[in-house]
């Protein structure tokens, strides 16, 4: 009996390690800051919502789920080749789960759960928003900083991006990074809010990757 218990415990430990060990680095997270303001000479680019989205991945002891969220609108202001300001709106009603076939009951169940009041509370907060506060080069990487507003909470996050400006278009792609959902009061299954969850917890870390395409206004 003890041998069987040890084998089960070891298996859970291995699964947890594999599931959680390769997550991307957490974005530097600080208090909200003043939004950046572009110079009058800056050029505005409108986000192409059909070609822009956020990829996400969430983790739990037995594995992970992943999918996308749509960006419903946004602008980026550029002076020369430098991003000066901008913002984009995230449509929380557009959450898609990609790892479970759409026709399976589990897909709709998970999407509904993510939209529930104890997770993103989409009925009350149908959108989230990212507002640029600054951009700088750190150790050879371009770091984009901005206020991320989810539910009632706003925090400033910084993460690496690459940008390409060609003709009348700009493409911005972030590296994969994580945010700690507890800092935005996303409570469900979080050890930051609840005790005695056992192996029923869901990791606070959510991986994200931003892909934006914008066209000159």
N, C-alpha and C positions, 0 to 999 in steps of 0.2 A: 504493500500500500504506500509506504513511504517512498519507495523507488518510483512508483507511478506518479505520485505527486511531484517529485523532483523533476521528472521528465517534462511534465506539463508546465511547471514553473519555468524551467529552462527554455522551453519552446516560446512561451510568452515573452520572456526576456529578450530572446533573439529577434522575434518579430518586432518588438518595440524598438530595439536598437536599429534594425534595418530600416524601419519606417521613419524614424526620427533623426537618424544620424547624418543624412545627406541634405538637410534643409539649407536653403540659402541664408546668407547673413542678414540679420535684422537691420532694417533701416534705422539710422540714428534718429531718435525721437525726442523732441523737446516741446516746450510750451509754444502755443500759437504765436506767430509774428505778424507784423504789418505786411500786407500784400505789396508786391513790387509794382511800381508805376513806370510805364514806358515813356521815353522821350517823345516829343511831338513828331520827331522825324522817323519814328519807328513805323514799320509796315505790319499791318494786321493780316494774319492768316486764319481762315476759318477751318475748324476741324472737319474732316470728312468722316462722318459717323459710320458709313458703311465699311470703311477700311481701318477703323480704330476700335480698340477694345482692351479689356484687361483680362489676362489669364489668371486664374486663382487655383490654389491647391491647399486643402486642409488635411490634417493628420489626426489619427487616433491610434491606440495601441495595436489594433489589428490591421492597420493599413491606411489608406488615404482616399480622398475623392478630389476630383478636379473638374474645371470647366471654365466658362467665360462670363463676363459681364459687359454689356454694351455701354458705350459713351454716347450720350444723347445730344450733346452740343458742346462747343468750346471755341476758344480763340487763343492764338499765340502771337505775341508782338515781338518783332525782330528788328534790330538795328544792325545793318550790315550782315554779319553772320552770327550775331550774338542774341540769344533769347533774353528779353528784358522783362517780360511779364506775360500773364495769360492765366487761363483757368479752363477747366472742363467739368462737365456734369456727368455723373455716373447714374445710369438708370437701374435702380435696385430691383425693379420688377422684371428685368431682363435676365436674371440669373439663369444660367444654363449649366446642367450637370452633364459632363461629357463621358465619364467612365462607366455609366450605366446606360444601356440602350434605352432610347426615348420611349419605346413601346412597353417597357417593363414597369410594373407598378412601383418598384423601388425608386425609379427616376422622379416621378411626380411626388412621391412621399418625401424624398430628400429636398427637392426644390421647395415644397411647401413648408418643410421644417425650417429651412434657411430664411424663409420670409416671415416666419412666425414672430410674435412679440418678444419671445425670450432669446431670439437671435438678432436679426437685423430689423425686425419690426417694420416691414416694408409698407404696411397699410398706413402707419403714422409717418414714416420717413421714406417716401418713395424714391428719393434721390440722395446721393452723396456728392461731395464736391472736392476737387483739388484746386488750390489757388497758389500760383507760383509766388514765392517770396525771395528767391535769389538763385544764382547759378555761379559756380566757381570751379576751378581746377584744383584737385587735391591728389597729389602723388600720381600725376599723369592721367587721372580720370576726371571727366566732367560730372560734377555732382549737382543735381537739381534738387532744390529745396522748396517745400510748399506746405500749406496748411491742408491737411486731410480732414474733412468733416464727415463723420458717420454718426447717425442718430443725433444725440444731443452733445456729443463731444467733438472737440477740435484739437488736433496735435500737429506739430510741424515735423515732417519727416524729410530725410535726405537720402538719395539713392543715385547710383551711377547711371548715366544715359549716354547714348551716342546719337548724334544728329547729322542729317544730310540735307543740304539745301540745293535743289536743282531746278532751274527754270523758275516756275511759279509755285513750286511745292516744297514742303519740308517734311521729312520723316524723322520721328523721334522714337527711339526704342530704349527701354530701360533694361538693365540687367535684372535677373530674377532676384527679388529681395523678400524679406518677410516683415510683417507687422505683428505686434502683440495685440490681439483683439480685445483683451481685457482693458487696454488703455482707452478703448472706445465704448466701454460698458456693454460688450457683447458677452453675456454671462453664461449661456447654456453650457453645461458640462465642463465648466472651467474650474480648475483647482484654485484659481485666484479668488473665487467667490464661494465655493462649496467644499466642504470636507466630506470624507468617507465615500468618495466616488468609486473607490476600487479601480478596476480596469474599465469602468464605464465613462471615464473622462474623455474630453476632446482637447487636443493640444491648443494652447493659446496662439501659437504661431500660424499665420496664414501666409503662404507664398503668393507673390503677385509679380506680374510682368506687364508693363504698360507698352502698348503699341499705338502710336498716333501718326496719322497722316493729315496734313493741313494744306489748303490751297490759298494762294494770295487773294485777298478780298477785292 
